[in-house]
Amino acid sequence: MRVFVTGATGLLGRRVVTSLLDSQHELTIVTRNATDAHQQFSDDSLKIIEADITHQGDWQTTASECDAIVHLAGAGIVDRRWTASYKKLLRSSRIESTKHVAEVADNILICASATGFYGDCGDQELTEQDPAGNDFLGLLCKGWEEAARRASGRVVSLRFGIILDGRGGALAKMLPLFRFGLGGPVGSGKQYWPWIAEQDACTIVQGALTHDWEGAINAVAPEQLTCTEFVRTLAGVMNKPSLMKVPKIALRVMIGEGSQVLTASQRVNPRVLLDAGFKFEYPMLQRCLETQCC
């Protein structure tokens, strides 16, 4: 299969590209920095083009010639404070880029989304049928998925939870604190944190390409854990305490409005995947963390 990939140098994108190449797919990736991409990927069969996909361009011709598009691009949600300008970047890197991808996605479009779609929902169990939240992240994800649905081909929107990879992302940022015994729950600790092992996230992307899945899919592990349960499990795996609580107001002062990523509660059920018979390699957090942290 000829596959066009965006966001290939990101946390999940790197593993997806490697996995697709191992499966003998013919890959083209688009990136803002081709030099960096060449340094990350050594496979000579990989075609790399440099472009800004928030604008129309020649890259669309290449994308239109592929059998499928895997669209994983998007500015980091917690990389910077949510100033007005950064919110604009979060929107354009997701919604505008997806509009332009959808214009040429005549066959298959696998598009990233996030469980932030649901907003802050407390203890309510959430499935793919539940509506979007009305906060910034909820509206962002709603617009993202609406843009993807403009494509004329089969569209899958993968609502990822926290992707766990000890080499990058949220888990890599947490590990140093826990190694020094400085980890602990955020805010009340009662909020649910949906999560997914990066190996399973990659397998879900592959499954979306090869199966007839369509529409929104909660790309999260079946084990539903609160923040307190999550950090307690992580601390246990590392044989460290988890007593250093981070008050919600302190987090708000440190990182601003983006703190809602950590304090909002989303108790997400991967119903579509379970009904499809998907087998998680890491359905339980402890086993996942043992492979990432030890």
Long-range contacts (C-beta under 8 A, 24 or more apart in sequence): 1-25, 1-26, 1-67, 1-68, 1-209, 2-26, 2-27, 2-28, 2-65, 2-66, 2-67, 2-68, 3-27, 3-28, 3-66, 3-67, 3-68, 3-69, 3-70, 3-209, 4-28, 4-29, 4-30, 4-62, 4-63, 4-66, 4-68, 4-69, 4-70, 5-29, 5-30, 5-69, 5-70, 5-72, 6-30, 6-53, 6-69, 6-70, 6-71, 6-72, 6-73, 6-97, 6-101, 7-71, 7-72, 7-73, 7-74, 7-112, 8-37, 8-41, 8-72, 9-33, 9-36, 9-37, 9-40, 10-72, 10-73, 10-74, 11-163, 11-165, 11-168, 11-169, 11-198, 12-72, 12-112, 12-160, 12-163, 12-198, 12-201, 12-202, 12-205, 13-72, 14-40, 15-165, 15-198, 15-199, 15-201, 15-202, 16-70, 16-72, 16-202, 16-205, 16-206, 17-41, 17-46, 19-202, 19-203, 19-205, 19-206, 20-70, 20-206, 21-45, 21-46, 23-206, 28-62, 28-63, 28-66, 30-59, 30-62, 30-63, 53-97, 53-100, 53-101, 54-92, 54-93, 54-96, 54-97, 54-100, 55-100, 56-100, 56-103, 60-100, 60-103, 60-104, 61-104, 63-101, 63-104, 63-105, 64-104, 64-106, 66-107, 67-107, 67-108, 68-107, 68-108, 68-109, 68-110, 68-209, 69-101, 69-104, 69-105, 69-108, 69-109, 69-110, 70-110, 70-205, 70-209, 71-97, 71-98, 71-101, 71-109, 71-110, 71-111, 71-112, 71-148, 72-112, 73-97, 73-112, 74-112, 77-114, 77-116, 77-137, 77-258, 77-261, 78-170, 78-255, 78-258, 78-261, 78-262, 80-258, 81-255, 81-256, 81-257, 81-258, 82-136, 82-256, 82-257, 82-258, 87-136, 90-140, 91-140, 91-143, 94-140, 94-143, 94-144, 94-147, 95-140, 95-143, 95-144, 95-147, 96-147, 98-144, 98-147, 98-148, 99-147, 99-150, 101-148, 101-151, 102-147, 102-148, 102-149, 102-150, 102-151, 102-155, 103-150, 103-151, 105-151, 105-152, 105-153, 105-155, 106-151, 106-152, 106-153, 107-153, 107-154, 108-153, 108-154, 108-156, 108-209, 109-148, 109-151, 109-153, 109-154, 109-155, 109-156, 110-156, 110-158, 110-205, 110-208, 110-209, 111-144, 111-145, 111-148, 111-155, 111-156, 111-157, 111-158, 112-157, 112-158, 112-160, 113-141, 113-144, 113-145, 113-148, 113-157, 113-158, 113-159, 113-160, 113-216, 114-141, 114-159, 114-160, 114-161, 115-159, 115-160, 115-161, 115-194, 115-218, 115-220, 115-266, 115-268, 116-140, 116-141, 116-261, 116-264, 116-266, 117-141, 117-142, 117-145, 117-159, 117-216, 118-266, 118-268, 119-264, 119-266, 120-191, 120-260, 120-263, 120-264, 120-265, 120-266, 121-264, 121-265, 121-266, 121-267, 122-265, 122-267, 123-192, 123-265, 123-267, 124-267, 125-224, 125-267, 125-268, 125-269, 126-218, 126-266, 126-267, 126-268, 126-269, 127-218, 127-269, 127-271, 127-272, 128-159, 128-215, 128-216, 128-217, 128-218, 128-271, 128-272, 135-260, 135-264, 136-257, 136-260, 137-260, 137-261, 137-264, 145-216, 154-212, 154-214, 155-214, 155-215, 156-208, 156-213, 156-214, 156-215, 156-217, 157-215, 157-216, 157-217, 158-204, 158-205, 158-208, 158-217, 158-219, 159-216, 159-217, 159-218, 159-219, 159-220, 159-268, 160-196, 160-201, 160-219, 160-220, 161-193, 161-194, 161-195, 161-196, 161-218, 161-219, 161-220, 161-221, 161-266, 161-268, 162-193, 162-194, 162-195, 162-196, 163-195, 163-196, 163-197, 163-198, 163-201, 164-195, 164-196, 164-197, 164-198, 164-288, 164-289, 164-292, 165-198, 165-292, 166-292, 166-293, 169-198, 171-292, 171-293, 174-234, 175-238, 175-293, 177-244, 178-231, 178-234, 178-235, 178-238, 178-240, 178-242, 179-238, 179-240, 181-240, 181-241, 181-244, 182-244, 183-231, 183-234, 183-235, 183-240, 183-241, 183-242, 183-244, 184-231, 184-242, 184-243, 184-244, 184-245, 184-246, 185-227, 185-228, 185-231, 185-242, 185-245, 185-246, 186-227, 186-231, 186-245, 186-246, 186-248, 186-251, 186-262, 186-263, 187-227, 187-246, 187-247, 187-248, 187-251, 187-262, 187-263, 188-227, 188-248, 188-263, 189-226, 189-227, 189-228, 189-231, 189-245, 190-226, 190-227, 190-228, 190-265, 191-226, 191-227, 191-262, 191-263, 191-264, 191-265, 191-266, 192-224, 192-225, 192-226, 192-227, 192-265, 192-266, 192-267, 192-268, 193-225, 193-226, 193-227, 193-230, 193-266, 194-218, 194-220, 194-221, 194-224, 194-266, 194-267, 194-268, 195-220, 195-221, 195-225, 195-230, 195-285, 195-288, 196-220, 196-221, 197-221, 197-280, 197-281, 197-282, 197-288, 197-291, 197-292, 199-281, 199-282, 200-280, 200-281, 200-282, 203-281, 204-273, 204-278, 207-278, 211-276, 213-272, 213-276, 215-272, 216-272, 217-270, 217-272, 217-273, 218-268, 218-269, 218-270, 218-271, 218-272, 218-273, 219-270, 219-273, 220-268, 220-269, 220-270, 221-270, 221-280, 221-282, 221-283, 221-284, 221-285, 221-288, 222-269, 222-270, 222-274, 222-280, 222-283, 223-283, 223-284, 223-285, 224-267, 224-268, 224-269, 225-285, 226-265, 227-262, 230-285, 233-285, 233-286, 233-289, 234-285, 234-289, 234-293, 236-286, 237-286, 237-289, 237-290, 237-293, 237-294, 238-293
